[in-house]
Amino acid sequence: MYDVAEVVRLTGFSDEIRKSLTRYYAGLPDAGRIEAHRLQTSLARRHSGKKNSGTEAEFFHAMLLLALHQMSVAENSKPLHRKGGQVINEAQRIREIRIIGDHRRKPAIVKQQVQENLELISRMRDRGVSWREITGKQFNR
């Protein structure tokens, strides 16, 4: 059995915050998750003295939660400005990871159907058929 009290001792996070961070992790693209585990490894090295024997799983889970919390705070924080207006912000890098990540667009099925039937649609429009009628006949909506 897992010792949730150990995770709470290491992080100080309530059950609600831990669940929120888990949802945050689920929403990250692969690059963001890899970044979270990179931070987890760094935190684990830094806090290795706090690890109790027999609770390695809880320790590494706590470090992942701390890493996710750092990422979440950094992403939602206001940027720091340097002289000359240059913005320094970890949040910008995390946002870029999230945006560039695995978010694939839904395929444009209607666009593909229009492209495939462009000649037929053009002929129908030349004969005075409305777009609504074409849509109803061609795409069976």
C-alpha positions in Angstrom: 0.0 0.0 0.0 1.1 3.5 -0.7 1.8 6.1 2.0 -0.1 9.2 0.9 0.8 10.9 4.2 4.5 10.8 3.0 3.5 12.6 -0.2 1.7 15.2 1.8 4.7 15.6 4.1 7.0 16.1 1.2 4.8 18.5 -0.8 2.4 20.1 1.6 -0.3 19.8 -1.0 -3.9 19.0 -0.2 -5.8 16.3 -2.1 -7.5 18.9 -4.2 -4.2 20.5 -5.3 -2.7 17.0 -6.1 -5.7 16.2 -8.3 -5.4 19.5 -10.0 -1.7 19.0 -10.8 -2.5 15.5 -12.1 -5.1 17.0 -14.5 -2.5 19.6 -15.5 -0.1 16.8 -16.3 -2.7 15.0 -18.4 -3.2 18.1 -20.5 0.5 18.5 -21.3 1.8 17.4 -24.7 4.7 14.9 -24.7 7.3 17.6 -24.7 5.7 19.2 -21.6 5.6 15.8 -19.9 9.3 15.2 -20.6 10.1 18.7 -19.2 8.1 17.8 -16.1 10.2 14.6 -15.6 13.4 16.6 -16.2 12.4 18.9 -13.4 11.3 15.9 -11.3 14.8 14.4 -11.7 16.5 17.7 -10.7 14.3 18.1 -7.6 14.9 14.5 -6.6 18.6 15.1 -6.7 18.3 18.3 -4.8 16.0 16.8 -2.1 17.4 13.3 -1.8 18.1 13.8 1.9 14.4 14.0 2.6 13.7 10.5 1.2 12.7 7.9 3.8 13.8 4.3 3.1 10.9 2.2 1.8 9.1 5.2 0.3 10.9 5.7 -3.0 7.7 5.6 -5.0 6.1 8.3 -2.8 9.2 10.4 -2.9 9.4 10.4 -6.7 5.7 11.0 -7.0 6.0 14.0 -4.6 8.9 15.3 -6.7 6.8 15.1 -9.9 4.0 17.0 -8.1 6.5 19.7 -7.1 7.8 19.9 -10.7 4.3 20.2 -12.0 3.5 22.9 -9.5 6.6 24.8 -10.6 5.6 24.6 -14.2 2.0 25.7 -13.4 3.2 28.7 -11.4 5.7 29.7 -14.0 3.2 29.4 -16.8 0.6 31.6 -15.0 3.1 34.1 -13.6 3.7 37.6 -15.0 6.9 38.0 -17.0 10.0 39.6 -15.6 11.4 42.5 -17.6 15.1 43.1 -18.1 16.6 46.5 -19.2 15.8 47.2 -22.8 12.4 45.6 -22.6 13.6 42.0 -23.1 11.3 39.6 -21.4 12.7 36.8 -19.3 10.2 34.2 -18.5 10.1 30.5 -18.0 6.4 30.6 -18.6 7.0 31.6 -22.2 9.1 28.5 -22.8 6.5 26.3 -21.1 3.7 27.9 -23.2 5.6 27.2 -26.4 6.0 23.6 -25.4 2.3 23.3 -24.8 1.4 25.1 -28.1 3.8 23.3 -30.3 3.2 20.0 -28.6 0.9 17.2 -29.8 -2.1 19.2 -30.4 -3.2 18.0 -33.7 -6.0 19.6 -35.6 -9.2 17.8 -36.4 -9.2 16.8 -40.1 -11.2 19.2 -42.3 -13.5 16.6 -43.8 -15.9 19.1 -45.5 -12.9 21.0 -47.0 -11.6 17.7 -48.4 -15.1 16.8 -49.8 -15.3 20.2 -51.5 -11.9 19.9 -53.0 -12.7 16.4 -54.3 -16.1 17.6 -55.8 -15.1 21.1 -56.9 -16.0 20.5 -60.6 -19.4 19.2 -59.7 -20.1 22.0 -57.3 -19.0 24.6 -59.9 -21.4 23.1 -62.5 -24.3 23.1 -60.0 -23.6 26.7 -59.0 -23.5 27.7 -62.7 -27.0 26.2 -63.0 -28.2 28.3 -60.1 -28.3 25.7 -57.4 -27.9 27.3 -53.9 -25.2 26.4 -51.5 -27.7 24.9 -49.1 -29.1 22.6 -51.8 -25.6 21.6 -52.9 -24.7 20.8 -49.3 -27.8 18.8 -48.7 -27.4 16.8 -51.9 -23.6 16.4 -51.9 -22.8 15.9 -48.3 -26.0 14.4 -46.9 -26.4 16.6 -43.9 
